[in-house]
Amino acid sequence: MNAEVGSKALVISWDPIYESLGFWYNTTGADVSEIDFFGNMPLGKLDRVDVLKPGLFWHVWVEFIPHTEINRLGSA
């Protein structure tokens, strides 16, 4: 997912192998459609948004609030 938060362009990516969500600064000036767990994409490498720790957050959240749905596309 390509998004803008504040004035920063970001790429948000779910990696099915590591089962982890990654947040990357998009400095390409274009939408990114392919990126791996380490931030590598066909045109180079993006820097990780280092202030986010999504794995720990998600594991804690899902244990205590398992019925939550976040930004689901379509119907549940």
BELCORJO-V883419 format. One record per residue. N is the residue number from 1. SS is DSSP state (helix for helix, strand for strand, loop for the rest). Layout:
N;SS
N;SS
This chain:
1;loop
2;strand
3;strand
4;strand
5;strand
6;loop
7;loop
8;strand
9;strand
10;strand
11;strand
12;strand
13;strand
14;strand
15;strand
16;loop
17;loop
18;loop
19;loop
20;strand
21;strand
22;strand
23;strand
24;strand
25;strand
26;loop
27;loop
28;loop
29;loop
30;loop
31;loop
32;loop
33;loop
34;loop
35;loop
36;loop
37;loop
38;loop
39;loop
40;strand
41;strand
42;loop
43;loop
44;strand
45;strand
46;loop
47;loop
48;strand
49;loop
50;loop
51;loop
52;loop
53;loop
54;helix
55;helix
56;helix
57;helix
58;helix
59;helix
60;helix
61;helix
62;helix
63;helix
64;helix
65;loop
66;loop
67;loop
68;loop
69;loop
70;loop
71;loop
72;loop
73;loop
74;loop
75;loop
76;loop
